[in-house]
Amino acid sequence: MIHPDGQPFLVYGDAQGNIKDLPDLHAAGMSAGNYRLPDKEDFIPLPEGSELFVLPGRLPVGCDLNSGEALLVEEDPYSNETIQAVAAFMSPAHTAIFNSAYQTTANAPRLPLFAYTAIGWYDDRFWTTAFRSDNDIRQDCTQFNQEIINSRTTRKLKDNKKNRLIQHLGKCCLTYACPAARNYFLGRWEAPLPTSPVCNARCIGCISLQASGKCSATQDRIQFVPTPTEIAQVAVPHLQNADSAIVSFGQGCEGEPLLQSDTLEKAIKTIRKKTDRGTINLNSNASLPEAIQRLAGAGLDSLRVSINSAQEYYHHKYYRPQGFSLSDVLESIRVMKKEGAFVSLNYFILPGFTDSVPEFEALSTLLNTFRPDRIQLRNLNMDPEWYMRSIGIDQSIISMGMRQWLEKIQTDFPQLQLGYYNPPIR
């Protein structure tokens, strides 16, 4: 993995939104609200397909070149005008080591539902504090040709005017550039099967439904429940023909698919009557173990459990569950493992909290007790300060550092897979 020869410098956004570097300070990172000078080994070249964001109402924090002390930059040193902090929104399959370092000013707007990774400049290129967490190329920007996507999507939408699910996926593909929807229309890898317009949680960082005036959702939620036939018309040809074929219930454009378990059960049985090829996966909050049991019996191969914390207090604070608890989630894992199926944790990463000692101990207990097969290391897409306030994270907690956390997970759980995506099981 490539790292810089020297320590990257602070970058900031000027009054016109231009991104500049400041060689007087090193780039800093933020870990659960605490400022740190990252090691050179924490930086990798900004991955292709990433984006840079200026952060309104947030002043950049850098580190002194000699002492490493965190220092606030309140105005543009070249013009004395106002400035803004800058963050990287990384391309998929990369996991953050530090968040962008900044100080929020009074009346600053809440940040949109993206992840905000520390960024620096050195040797004529941008560097970000992260590691590649999955070598799978399925969502790499180099794999998408927009002309081909437009052509194939338009053709499939025209040929399937009566299938509401395919029409919905067309919007996901062409309006939101959803990588999973794009791959479906390209006939490869993992295809999405959204099914549920409702949910039994009120996640603070939900990307498809937010209370008015709080924080805009990044995409529209599906407004109907597709029929088992509509689902099978998407899934069967994909499983029969795609390389490393996966179809997945539970997407960012829906609520909780387990609330449509009767439909899912019928759809899975219909699919498996027509093909035994490929993997049928469910991305879920895993709130209903009885429904999981039925779906496993119908032929569900894989379950990805979304979880922000292995500690019940923080899990409840984030998900705000309606009629379930973390114990139900853990029971769903037990059910799937008993059936011999594959289980992943879709684990939301926030540097400083994920790698804190209490969280690591709670995660270790979960891993030792329930033995999931894989952790998907997903960056938390949410304003970090809003998240910490919402679930009550104590900034004084001791953290080990994300690279050290990763090494300890690998050492303590050598059989555990670490990645970013749902793997093909069959």
C-alpha positions in Angstrom: 0.0 0.0 0.0 1.4 3.4 -0.9 2.0 6.0 1.8 3.5 9.5 1.6 7.2 10.0 2.1 6.5 13.1 4.3 3.7 14.4 6.4 0.7 15.8 4.3 -0.3 19.4 4.8 -3.6 21.0 5.8 -6.1 21.7 3.0 -9.0 24.2 3.3 -11.7 25.8 1.2 -11.5 29.5 0.5 -14.3 32.0 0.3 -15.0 31.0 -3.3 -15.0 27.3 -2.6 -11.5 26.6 -4.1 -9.5 24.0 -2.3 -6.0 25.1 -1.2 -3.2 23.7 0.8 -1.4 25.4 3.7 2.2 24.3 4.1 2.4 26.0 7.5 0.4 23.2 9.1 0.2 19.5 8.9 -3.2 17.9 8.2 -5.0 16.8 11.3 -7.5 14.0 11.9 -10.5 13.9 14.2 -11.3 10.8 16.3 -14.7 11.0 18.2 -14.2 14.8 18.5 -10.6 14.7 19.5 -7.8 16.0 17.3 -4.8 13.9 16.3 -1.7 14.1 14.1 -2.1 11.1 11.9 1.0 8.9 11.2 2.3 8.9 7.6 1.2 5.3 7.5 -2.4 6.4 8.0 -2.5 8.1 4.7 -3.1 6.6 1.2 -3.6 8.4 -2.1 -7.1 9.7 -2.5 -8.9 6.8 -4.2 -10.2 7.4 -7.7 -13.8 8.2 -7.7 -13.7 10.0 -4.3 -15.2 13.5 -3.8 -14.0 16.5 -1.8 -16.5 18.4 0.3 -16.1 21.9 1.8 -17.9 21.9 5.2 -20.0 25.0 5.8 -19.7 26.6 9.2 -16.6 24.6 10.1 -13.2 26.0 10.6 -10.2 23.7 9.7 -7.9 22.4 12.4 -4.2 21.5 11.5 -1.2 20.5 13.5 1.9 22.5 14.2 4.9 21.4 12.1 7.2 20.9 15.1 5.1 20.1 18.1 2.1 18.4 16.5 -0.2 20.6 18.6 -3.7 21.1 17.1 -4.2 24.6 15.9 -7.4 26.3 14.6 -7.3 28.3 11.4 -9.9 31.1 11.5 -9.3 32.9 8.2 -7.5 32.5 4.9 -3.9 33.4 5.5 -3.5 34.7 2.0 -6.6 36.9 1.8 -8.0 37.2 5.4 -11.3 36.0 4.0 -13.5 33.3 5.5 -12.6 29.7 5.1 -14.1 26.2 5.5 -12.8 22.8 6.5 -12.5 20.1 3.8 -13.3 16.4 3.9 -13.0 13.4 1.6 -16.1 11.3 0.7 -14.2 8.2 -0.3 -15.2 5.8 -3.1 -16.5 2.4 -2.0 -14.3 -0.3 -0.5 -12.3 2.2 1.6 -12.6 2.6 5.4 -11.7 5.7 7.3 -9.0 6.0 10.0 -9.8 9.6 10.9 -12.6 12.0 10.3 -11.8 15.5 9.0 -10.6 17.8 11.8 -12.6 21.0 12.3 -14.3 23.3 14.8 -18.0 24.0 14.3 -19.1 27.6 14.5 -22.3 28.8 16.0 -25.4 28.2 13.9 -23.6 25.9 11.5 -25.9 23.7 9.4 -26.0 20.0 10.0 -23.9 18.1 7.5 -25.7 15.9 5.0 -25.7 12.1 5.2 -22.2 11.4 3.9 -18.9 10.3 5.5 -16.2 12.9 6.2 -12.6 11.6 6.1 -9.5 13.6 6.8 -7.6 14.9 3.8 -4.2 16.4 3.2 -1.8 17.5 0.4 1.7 16.3 -0.2 4.0 15.9 -3.3 1.4 17.3 -5.7 -1.5 15.0 -4.7 -4.3 14.5 -2.2 -3.9 11.9 0.6 -6.7 10.6 2.9 -6.6 8.7 6.1 -8.0 5.3 5.2 -7.3 1.8 4.1 -8.8 -0.3 1.3 -11.0 -2.8 3.1 -12.1 -4.9 0.1 -10.2 -5.7 -3.1 -13.5 -6.4 -5.0 -13.9 -4.0 -7.9 -17.7 -4.3 -8.2 -18.3 -0.6 -7.4 -15.0 1.0 -8.5 -15.6 4.0 -10.7 -13.4 2.5 -13.5 -16.0 -0.3 -14.0 -18.8 2.0 -15.2 -19.3 3.4 -18.7 -22.2 5.9 -18.5 -23.1 5.5 -22.2 -23.4 1.7 -21.9 -25.4 2.1 -18.6 -27.8 4.6 -20.2 -28.3 2.3 -23.3 -28.9 -0.9 -21.4 -31.0 0.7 -18.7 -33.2 2.4 -21.3 -33.7 -0.8 -23.2 -34.6 -2.9 -20.2 -37.0 -0.3 -18.9 -38.7 -0.2 -22.3 -38.9 -4.0 -22.4 -40.3 -4.3 -18.8 -42.8 -1.4 -18.6 -45.2 -3.4 -16.4 -42.6 -4.5 -13.8 -42.7 -1.8 -11.2 -39.5 -3.0 -9.5 -37.5 -2.8 -12.7 -38.9 0.7 -13.2 -37.9 1.7 -9.7 -34.4 0.4 -10.2 -34.2 2.4 -13.4 -34.6 5.6 -11.3 -32.0 4.4 -8.8 -29.6 3.8 -11.7 -30.2 6.9 -13.8 -31.1 9.5 -11.1 -29.0 8.4 -8.0 -26.2 6.5 -9.9 -26.7 3.6 -7.4 -23.8 1.2 -8.0 -25.9 -1.9 -7.3 -28.7 -0.8 -9.7 -26.1 0.1 -12.3 -24.6 -3.4 -12.0 -28.0 -4.9 -12.3 -28.6 -3.2 -15.6 -25.1 -4.2 -16.7 -26.0 -7.8 -15.8 -23.2 -8.5 -13.4 -22.3 -9.2 -9.7 -24.8 -8.0 -7.1 -28.3 -6.8 -8.0 -30.7 -5.0 -5.6 -34.2 -6.1 -4.7 -35.9 -3.3 -2.7 -39.3 -4.4 -1.4 -40.4 -2.4 1.7 -41.8 1.1 2.0 -42.1 0.8 5.8 -39.7 0.3 8.7 -39.7 -0.8 12.3 -36.8 1.5 13.3 -36.3 5.2 13.1 -32.6 5.3 12.5 -31.0 8.7 13.1 -29.0 8.4 9.9 -31.6 6.9 7.7 -30.7 7.7 4.1 -34.3 7.2 2.7 -36.5 8.9 5.3 -35.8 11.9 7.5 -38.2 14.2 9.4 -38.9 17.4 7.6 -36.3 20.2 8.4 -33.9 17.8 10.1 -31.6 16.5 7.4 -32.4 15.7 3.8 -32.6 12.0 2.8 -30.2 11.2 0.0 -32.7 9.2 -2.0 -36.4 8.5 -2.3 -37.8 5.4 -0.6 -39.7 2.8 -2.6 -43.5 3.5 -2.4 -44.9 0.0 -3.1 -44.3 -3.7 -2.3 -43.4 -5.6 -5.4 -45.1 -8.9 -6.0 -43.1 -12.2 -5.8 -43.4 -12.4 -9.6 -42.0 -8.9 -10.1 -39.1 -9.8 -7.8 -38.4 -13.1 -9.5 -38.4 -11.4 -12.9 -35.4 -9.3 -11.6 -33.7 -12.1 -9.7 -33.9 -15.2 -11.8 -32.2 -14.0 -15.0 -29.6 -12.2 -12.9 -28.7 -15.3 -10.9 -28.7 -17.5 -14.0 -26.4 -15.3 -16.1 -24.3 -12.9 -14.0 -20.7 -13.6 -12.9 -20.4 -14.0 -9.0 -24.2 -13.5 -9.0 -25.9 -12.1 -5.9 -29.4 -10.7 -5.4 -30.0 -8.7 -2.2 -33.2 -7.7 -0.4 -32.7 -4.6 1.8 -31.4 -1.5 0.1 -30.8 2.2 0.9 -34.0 3.1 -1.0 -36.4 1.2 1.3 -37.4 0.5 4.9 -37.0 -2.9 6.6 -37.5 -5.9 4.2 -38.4 -8.3 7.1 -41.7 -6.4 7.4 -42.5 -8.0 3.9 -41.3 -11.4 5.0 -44.4 -13.2 3.5 -43.6 -11.6 0.1 -39.9 -12.4 0.4 -40.6 -16.0 1.4 -42.8 -16.5 -1.7 -40.3 -14.8 -3.9 -37.3 -16.9 -2.6 -39.2 -20.1 -3.2 -40.2 -18.9 -6.7 -36.6 -18.1 -7.5 -35.2 -21.3 -6.2 -37.7 -23.4 -8.2 -36.2 -21.8 -11.4 -32.5 -21.7 -10.5 -30.2 -22.9 -7.8 -27.4 -20.7 -9.1 -26.1 -17.7 -7.2 -26.6 -16.2 -3.7 -29.8 -14.8 -2.3 -28.9 -12.3 0.4 -30.8 -10.2 2.9 -29.6 -6.8 4.2 -31.5 -6.2 7.4 -31.8 -4.8 10.9 -32.4 -8.5 11.8 -35.2 -7.5 14.1 -37.5 -10.5 13.6 -35.8 -13.8 14.2 -39.0 -15.8 13.5 -39.1 -14.3 10.0 -35.4 -15.0 9.5 -36.1 -18.6 10.4 -38.8 -18.9 7.7 -36.6 -17.2 5.1 -33.7 -19.4 5.9 -36.0 -22.4 5.4 -37.2 -21.0 2.0 -33.6 -20.8 0.7 -32.0 -17.5 2.0 -28.3 -18.0 1.7 -26.9 -15.0 3.4 -27.8 -12.3 6.0 -26.1 -9.0 6.4 -26.9 -7.4 9.8 -26.7 -3.6 10.1 -25.2 -2.6 13.4 -23.7 0.7 14.6 -22.6 -0.7 18.0 -22.3 -4.0 19.8 -23.4 -2.2 23.0 -27.2 -2.3 23.5 -27.4 1.3 24.8 -25.8 2.8 21.7 -27.6 0.4 19.3 -30.9 1.5 20.8 -30.0 5.2 20.6 -29.2 5.0 16.9 -31.9 2.6 15.6 -34.7 3.8 17.9 -36.3 0.4 17.4 -40.1 -0.1 17.3 -40.8 -3.4 19.1 -37.4 -5.1 19.0 -34.0 -5.0 20.8 -30.4 -5.9 20.2 -31.2 -9.3 21.7 -33.6 -10.0 18.8 -30.8 -9.0 16.4 -28.4 -11.4 18.0 -31.0 -14.2 18.0 -31.4 -13.7 14.2 -27.7 -14.2 13.8 -27.9 -17.4 15.9 -30.8 -18.7 13.8 -29.0 -18.2 10.5 -25.8 -19.8 11.8 -27.7 -22.7 13.1 -29.1 -23.2 9.5 -25.6 -23.2 8.1 -26.1 -19.9 6.3 -23.6 -17.0 6.0 -23.8 -14.0 8.3 -22.1 -10.6 7.9 -22.1 -7.6 10.2 -22.7 -4.3 8.3 -20.7 -2.4 11.0 -20.8 1.4 10.9 -17.3 2.8 11.5 -16.7 6.0 13.4 -13.1 6.6 14.3 -12.7 7.1 18.0 -15.8 5.2 18.9 -15.6 2.0 16.9 -12.0 1.5 18.1 -12.7 2.5 21.7 -11.9 -0.1 24.4 -15.5 -0.6 25.6 -16.8 -1.0 22.0 -14.0 -3.4 21.1 -14.8 -5.5 24.2 -18.5 -5.6 23.4 -17.8 -6.6 19.7 -15.4 -9.3 20.8 -18.1 -10.8 23.0 -20.5 -10.7 20.1 -18.0 -12.4 17.8 -17.0 -15.1 20.3 -20.7 -15.9 21.2 -22.4 -15.8 17.8 -19.6 -16.4 15.3 -20.6 -14.3 12.3 -18.5 -15.0 9.2 -17.6 -11.5 8.1 -17.5 -7.9 9.1 -18.2 -5.3 6.4 -16.4 -2.1 7.4 -18.7 0.6 6.3 -18.1 4.3 7.1 -20.8 6.0 9.1 -22.6 8.3 6.6 -23.6 11.0 9.1 -22.5 14.3 10.6 -20.0 12.9 13.3 -20.9 15.5 15.9 -24.6 15.0 15.4 -24.1 11.3 15.8 -22.1 11.6 19.0 -24.6 14.0 20.5 -27.6 11.8 19.4 -26.3 8.6 21.0 -24.4 10.2 23.9 -20.8 9.2 23.1 -18.3 10.4 25.8 -15.4 12.1 24.0 -13.1 11.1 26.9 -13.3 7.4 26.1 -10.0 5.7 25.3 -9.5 4.5 21.8 -6.8 2.3 20.4 -6.6 3.8 16.8 -8.3 2.3 13.8 -5.2 0.7 12.4 -4.5 -0.9 15.7 -8.1 -1.9 16.0 -7.9 -3.6 12.6 -4.7 -5.5 13.6 -6.3 -6.7 16.9 -9.4 -7.9 15.2 -7.3 -9.9 12.7 -5.1 -11.3 15.5 -7.9 -12.2 17.9 -10.3 -13.6 15.2 -8.2 -15.1 12.4 -11.1 -17.0 10.8 -13.2 -13.8 10.5 -13.5 -12.3 7.1 -13.1 -8.5 6.8 -14.4 -6.7 3.7 -16.9 -4.2 2.4 -19.3 -6.1 0.2 -21.6 -9.2 0.4 -19.5 -12.0 -1.0 -21.0 -14.7 -3.4 -21.6 -17.8 -1.3 -22.7 -20.2 -4.1 
